[in-house]
Each structure stands twice: as C-alpha cells, then as structure tokens.
Amino acid sequence: MGHNDHIDFELHERIQHFTDTGELEPGTKEHGIALFVADNGLSALSPAQRTVWDKGIAPIIYQPMNDEERLEQIRREDWEEQSKNPDAFR
C-alpha cells in the first residue's frame, strides 16, 4: 500500500468545488474537518467533529456538483419513490 491509499481524492475534488463556489470557506472549522475526512476518513472524527460534519458539511458536500450528478439524483429519488409505492407508477 502506498502512503496515500487512504486519501479520498473524489472528496478532495468536491471540497475544492464547493470552496470555489463559496459554499465552504477556507480557514473555517467546516473546511478543516472536510479536508481531515478526505485524508483520514469519517471514522477518525471525534463526536464533536462528527456533529459538525453531519450538520454543516455533509449537506453541502453531498449535493450535486453538475448536471450529470443532478440527473443521477433525480433518477435515484424516482427509483426510491417507485420502490415505496409501485402501484402509483402503473
């Protein structure tokens, strides 16, 4: 295993995207915790950091970044709705 096998490069990309859009601000605890998770994983967070992640970071980081992700989110939501109520889609 290499020294950076544990780094989540996709999460780093998402952090950079939402920093560029102004939704994450460099120097804030949220930005620092997001980078920490990208480098160390969620399991490395303290309970207080996990609360910040859950309430202040995840809602930003996991929103769609582009049209492709928005379309995938719509498809996933439709599929979930169909699986809950299949008779409504006949």
GICOR-V753767 format. One record per residue. N is the residue number from 0. RES is the residue in one letter. SS is DSSP state (~ for helix, > for strand, _ for the rest). PSI is psi in whole degrees, 0 to 359 (999 if undefined). D_LAST is the distance of its C-alpha to the last C-alpha in Angstrom with 2 decimals. Layout:
BEGIN
N|RES|SS|PSI|D_LAST ; N|RES|SS|PSI|D_LAST
END
This chain:
BEGIN
0|M|_|138|50.47 ; 1|G|_|172|51.43 ; 2|H|_|343|52.33 ; 3|N|_|22|49.08 ; 4|D|_|336|46.55 ; 5|H|_|353|45.25 ; 6|I|_|133|44.72 ; 7|D|_|94|41.19 ; 8|F|~|327|41.65 ; 9|E|~|319|38.07 ; 10|L|~|320|38.66 ; 11|H|~|319|41.99 ; 12|E|~|318|40.26 ; 13|R|~|319|37.81 ; 14|I|~|314|40.81 ; 15|Q|~|317|42.69 ; 16|H|~|310|39.82 ; 17|F|~|342|39.44 ; 18|T|~|316|43.25 ; 19|D|~|326|43.48 ; 20|T|_|353|41.02 ; 21|G|_|4|43.06 ; 22|E|_|336|40.47 ; 23|L|_|131|42.66 ; 24|E|_|124|46.36 ; 25|P|_|143|48.92 ; 26|G|_|351|51.38 ; 27|T|_|162|49.12 ; 28|K|~|326|48.38 ; 29|E|~|315|44.67 ; 30|H|~|316|45.55 ; 31|G|~|317|47.98 ; 32|I|~|320|45.59 ; 33|A|~|314|42.88 ; 34|L|~|321|45.47 ; 35|F|~|316|46.62 ; 36|V|~|318|43.14 ; 37|A|~|327|42.81 ; 38|D|~|332|46.14 ; 39|N|~|346|46.02 ; 40|G|_|158|42.49 ; 41|L|~|326|40.95 ; 42|S|~|344|42.82 ; 43|A|~|354|46.10 ; 44|L|_|147|45.44 ; 45|S|_|166|47.31 ; 46|P|~|321|45.42 ; 47|A|~|318|46.48 ; 48|Q|~|322|45.38 ; 49|R|~|323|42.00 ; 50|T|~|316|41.52 ; 51|V|~|317|42.38 ; 52|W|~|308|39.95 ; 53|D|~|320|37.04 ; 54|K|~|328|37.70 ; 55|G|~|342|39.29 ; 56|I|~|309|38.50 ; 57|A|~|317|35.10 ; 58|P|~|333|33.24 ; 59|I|~|307|35.10 ; 60|I|~|325|35.17 ; 61|Y|_|7|31.50 ; 62|Q|_|156|30.22 ; 63|P|_|139|29.24 ; 64|M|_|339|32.40 ; 65|N|_|178|31.07 ; 66|D|~|321|28.21 ; 67|E|~|315|27.18 ; 68|E|~|324|26.96 ; 69|R|~|316|25.12 ; 70|L|~|317|22.43 ; 71|E|~|320|22.27 ; 72|Q|~|317|22.04 ; 73|I|~|316|19.08 ; 74|R|~|316|17.26 ; 75|R|~|318|18.32 ; 76|E|~|320|17.26 ; 77|D|~|314|13.71 ; 78|W|~|317|13.63 ; 79|E|~|319|15.24 ; 80|E|~|318|12.87 ; 81|Q|~|321|9.82 ; 82|S|~|335|12.22 ; 83|K|~|326|13.20 ; 84|N|_|71|10.02 ; 85|P|~|331|7.24 ; 86|D|~|335|5.58 ; 87|A|~|346|5.80 ; 88|F|~|19|3.82 ; 89|R|_|999|0.00
END
